């Protein structure tokens, strides 16, 4: 689960995802977590906060 979480954040950063719609398009192709799972694991309510977090990781 941790690997998929990190992969999801990395893909947000690499592909420069800007909103939920773009994320949902790539989610199934790259086998990423859904938005609700990301919100739960990060403790963030807003997807834009998750994008900021993804851009901060290495």
C-alpha positions as CSV (number, residue, x, y, z in Angstrom):
1,X,0.0,0.0,0.0
2,X,2.9,2.4,0.8
3,X,4.4,1.7,-2.6
4,X,1.2,2.6,-4.4
5,X,0.8,5.7,-2.3
6,X,4.3,6.9,-3.1
7,X,3.8,6.0,-6.8
8,X,0.6,8.0,-6.9
9,X,2.3,11.1,-5.5
10,X,5.3,10.7,-7.8
11,X,3.0,10.4,-10.9
12,X,1.2,13.6,-9.8
13,X,4.5,15.3,-9.7
14,X,6.0,13.8,-12.9
15,X,3.0,14.3,-15.1
16,X,2.2,17.8,-13.5
17,X,-1.4,16.9,-12.7
18,X,-3.4,20.0,-12.0
19,X,-6.8,18.8,-11.0
20,X,-9.0,15.7,-10.2
21,X,-10.1,15.3,-13.8
22,X,-6.5,14.8,-15.1
23,X,-5.7,12.4,-12.2
24,X,-8.8,10.3,-12.9
25,X,-7.8,9.9,-16.5
26,X,-4.4,8.4,-15.6
27,X,-5.4,6.6,-12.4
28,X,-6.4,3.3,-14.1
29,X,-3.6,3.3,-16.7
30,X,-0.9,3.5,-14.0
31,X,-2.7,1.5,-11.3
32,X,-2.8,4.4,-8.8
33,X,-4.9,5.0,-5.7
34,X,-8.2,6.7,-6.1
35,X,-8.7,10.2,-4.8
36,X,-10.6,9.2,-1.7
37,X,-7.8,6.9,-0.7
38,X,-5.2,9.6,-1.2
39,X,-7.2,12.0,0.9
40,X,-7.4,9.5,3.7
41,X,-3.7,8.5,3.7
42,X,-2.5,12.1,3.5
43,X,-5.1,13.5,5.9
44,X,-5.9,16.3,3.4
45,X,-9.4,17.2,2.4
46,X,-8.6,19.2,-0.7
47,X,-6.9,17.6,-3.8
48,X,-4.9,20.8,-4.4
49,X,-3.2,20.2,-1.0
50,X,-2.3,16.7,-2.2
51,X,-0.8,18.2,-5.4
52,X,1.3,20.6,-3.2
53,X,2.4,17.6,-1.1
54,X,3.4,15.6,-4.2
55,X,5.4,18.5,-5.6
56,X,7.4,18.7,-2.3
57,X,8.5,15.1,-2.2
58,X,11.7,13.9,-4.0
